[in-house]
Amino acid sequence: MADLERVRKNLEERGFRTSYFATAQEAADYLNAQIDGVSVGIGGSMTIQAMGLSDRLSQHNEVIWHWEGGELRRAMLADVYLTSVNGLAETGEIVNIDGNCNRVAASMFGPKRVYYVVGINKIAPDFEKALWRARNVAAPKNAQRLGKKTPCAVKADRCYDCKSPERICRGLSVLWRKPTGFEQAEVVLIGEELGM
């Protein structure tokens, strides 16, 4: 079981705001109230999709999400960016792996505000285990979901550091501290398992 107090303390010491909600519904209500009248970019995220945030936010914001026909570059420069993570260490490091690298890029620079929305299943005790989770749990599941023919998707057990042209692990980001370019960077922790 993740030590949420330790996670929050370490993230806040690194400059991130944090919030915690027991359910995805409570987190969605919070984000819907916080984000109003702005442009919102969304990274490829099963977590955000499961929460139904795009539909809710579209009622009072301009939402740009490539899964719904939006442009990747426009999403990166939105006022607010929503993404999840592939691994979050209790020690405070945020780990993401990406194929297009639009999500990792926007999670580090571009928008004024970024929200990292994280289900409890993505929290690991330390950086090494968060990185391991990103490579050996999240990446193979995403490759399977996308119908890729990579070794990790076919065998569904771990990263093979393959050279496949269908490889989705093309960029890795680790945030050690809140990027200086953001007015606000908040990690929204959710006490449910969400995403991959």
C-alpha positions as CSV (number, residue, x, y, z in Angstrom):
1,M,0.0,0.0,0.0
2,A,1.3,3.4,-1.0
3,D,2.3,5.9,1.7
4,L,0.3,8.8,0.5
5,E,1.5,11.2,3.2
6,R,5.1,10.4,2.2
7,V,4.2,11.0,-1.5
8,R,2.6,14.3,-0.8
9,K,5.4,15.6,1.4
10,N,8.1,14.7,-1.1
11,L,6.2,16.1,-4.0
12,E,5.5,19.4,-2.2
13,E,9.1,19.7,-1.2
14,R,9.9,19.4,-4.9
15,G,7.5,22.4,-5.7
16,F,4.4,20.5,-6.8
17,R,1.0,21.1,-5.3
18,T,-0.8,18.0,-4.3
19,S,-4.4,17.0,-3.7
20,Y,-6.0,13.7,-2.8
21,F,-9.4,12.2,-3.6
22,A,-10.7,8.8,-2.6
23,T,-12.5,8.4,-5.9
24,A,-12.1,9.3,-9.5
25,Q,-15.5,11.0,-9.4
26,E,-14.4,13.3,-6.6
27,A,-11.2,14.1,-8.5
28,A,-13.2,14.8,-11.7
29,D,-15.5,17.2,-9.8
30,Y,-12.4,19.0,-8.4
31,L,-10.7,19.4,-11.8
32,N,-13.9,20.4,-13.5
33,A,-14.3,23.2,-10.9
34,Q,-10.6,24.3,-11.1
35,I,-10.5,24.5,-14.9
36,D,-12.8,27.1,-16.4
37,G,-12.9,29.3,-19.5
38,V,-9.4,28.2,-20.8
39,S,-7.9,26.0,-23.5
40,V,-7.2,22.5,-22.2
41,G,-4.8,20.1,-23.8
42,I,-5.0,16.4,-22.9
43,G,-2.3,13.8,-23.3
44,G,-3.0,10.3,-24.4
45,S,-4.3,9.0,-21.1
46,M,-6.6,6.1,-20.2
47,T,-6.9,7.7,-16.7
48,I,-8.3,10.9,-18.1
49,Q,-10.6,9.0,-20.4
50,A,-11.9,6.7,-17.7
51,M,-12.8,9.8,-15.6
52,G,-14.9,11.3,-18.5
53,L,-13.0,14.6,-18.1
54,S,-13.0,15.6,-21.8
55,D,-16.8,15.7,-22.0
56,R,-17.2,17.6,-18.8
57,L,-14.5,20.1,-19.5
58,S,-15.7,20.7,-23.0
59,Q,-18.9,22.2,-21.7
60,H,-17.0,25.3,-20.5
61,N,-13.5,25.1,-22.0
62,E,-11.9,24.6,-25.3
63,V,-10.6,21.0,-25.1
64,I,-7.8,19.9,-27.5
65,W,-7.2,16.1,-27.4
66,H,-5.7,14.1,-30.3
67,W,-7.9,11.2,-29.3
68,E,-10.9,13.3,-30.3
69,G,-9.5,15.0,-33.4
70,G,-7.4,17.7,-31.7
71,E,-3.9,18.7,-32.8
72,L,-0.9,17.5,-30.8
73,R,1.0,20.8,-31.1
74,R,-2.0,22.9,-30.1
75,A,-2.6,20.7,-27.1
76,M,1.0,21.2,-26.0
77,L,0.5,25.0,-25.9
78,A,-2.9,25.1,-24.2
79,D,-3.4,27.1,-21.0
80,V,-3.9,23.9,-19.0
81,Y,-2.6,20.4,-19.7
82,L,-3.9,17.2,-18.2
83,T,-1.9,14.0,-18.2
84,S,-1.3,11.0,-16.1
85,V,2.0,9.3,-15.3
86,N,3.4,5.8,-15.9
87,G,5.1,5.8,-12.5
88,L,5.2,8.0,-9.4
89,A,7.8,7.4,-6.7
90,E,6.9,7.9,-3.1
91,T,10.3,9.8,-3.1
92,G,8.7,12.3,-5.5
93,E,10.0,11.5,-8.9
94,I,7.4,11.5,-11.8
95,V,8.2,9.1,-14.6
96,N,6.6,9.0,-18.1
97,I,7.4,7.1,-21.3
98,D,5.9,8.2,-24.6
99,G,5.9,7.3,-28.3
100,N,5.2,10.7,-30.0
101,C,6.7,12.5,-27.0
102,N,3.9,15.1,-27.1
103,R,2.8,14.0,-23.6
104,V,6.2,14.1,-22.0
105,A,7.0,17.4,-23.7
106,A,3.9,19.1,-22.6
107,S,4.3,17.7,-19.1
108,M,7.6,19.6,-18.8
109,F,7.1,22.8,-20.8
110,G,4.4,24.8,-22.7
111,P,1.2,25.2,-20.7
112,K,0.7,27.6,-17.8
113,R,-0.8,24.9,-15.6
114,V,-0.3,21.1,-15.6
115,Y,-2.3,18.5,-13.7
116,Y,-0.8,15.0,-13.3
117,V,-3.7,12.8,-12.5
118,V,-2.5,9.6,-10.8
119,G,-4.4,6.5,-9.7
120,I,-3.0,4.7,-6.6
121,N,-1.8,1.7,-8.8
122,K,0.9,3.9,-10.3
123,I,2.7,4.7,-7.1
124,A,6.0,2.9,-6.3
125,P,8.2,3.1,-3.3
126,D,11.2,4.7,-5.0
127,F,12.5,6.0,-8.3
128,E,14.0,2.7,-9.5
129,K,10.6,0.9,-8.9
130,A,8.7,3.7,-10.6
131,L,10.9,3.5,-13.6
132,W,10.6,-0.3,-13.6
133,R,6.8,0.1,-13.5
134,A,6.7,2.5,-16.4
135,R,8.9,0.2,-18.5
136,N,7.6,-3.2,-17.5
137,V,3.9,-2.6,-16.6
138,A,2.5,0.5,-18.3
139,A,4.4,0.3,-21.6
140,P,3.6,-3.3,-22.4
141,K,-0.1,-2.8,-21.5
142,N,-0.2,0.3,-23.7
143,A,1.5,-1.5,-26.6
144,Q,-1.1,-4.3,-26.3
145,R,-4.0,-1.7,-26.2
146,L,-2.6,-0.1,-29.3
147,G,-2.3,-3.5,-31.1
148,K,1.4,-3.2,-31.6
149,K,3.5,-6.2,-32.6
150,T,6.3,-5.5,-30.2
151,P,7.8,-8.3,-28.0
152,C,6.4,-6.6,-24.8
153,A,2.9,-6.6,-26.3
154,V,3.0,-10.1,-27.7
155,K,4.5,-11.7,-24.5
156,A,2.8,-9.2,-22.2
157,D,5.4,-9.6,-19.5
158,R,8.1,-7.0,-19.6
159,C,10.1,-4.5,-21.7
160,Y,12.5,-6.0,-24.1
161,D,14.2,-2.7,-25.1
162,C,13.3,-3.8,-28.6
163,K,14.2,-2.2,-31.9
164,S,10.8,-2.7,-33.4
165,P,9.5,0.0,-35.8
166,E,6.3,-0.2,-33.8
167,R,8.0,0.5,-30.5
168,I,6.0,3.0,-28.4
169,C,8.8,3.7,-25.9
170,R,10.7,6.5,-27.6
171,G,11.0,9.1,-25.0
172,L,11.5,9.0,-21.2
173,S,10.9,11.9,-18.9
174,V,11.7,12.1,-15.2
175,L,10.6,15.2,-13.3
176,W,12.8,15.7,-10.2
177,R,11.2,19.1,-9.4
178,K,8.4,21.3,-10.7
179,P,9.6,22.8,-13.9
180,T,10.2,26.6,-13.5
181,G,8.1,27.5,-16.6
182,F,4.8,26.5,-15.0
183,E,2.7,28.8,-13.0
184,Q,1.2,25.7,-11.3
185,A,2.0,22.0,-11.4
186,E,-0.3,19.8,-9.3
187,V,-0.3,16.1,-8.7
188,V,-3.9,14.9,-8.2
189,L,-3.8,11.6,-6.3
190,I,-6.7,9.2,-6.5
191,G,-7.3,6.3,-4.1
192,E,-8.5,4.0,-6.9
193,E,-6.7,2.1,-9.6
194,L,-6.9,4.0,-12.9
195,G,-5.2,3.7,-16.2
196,M,-2.3,1.4,-17.0
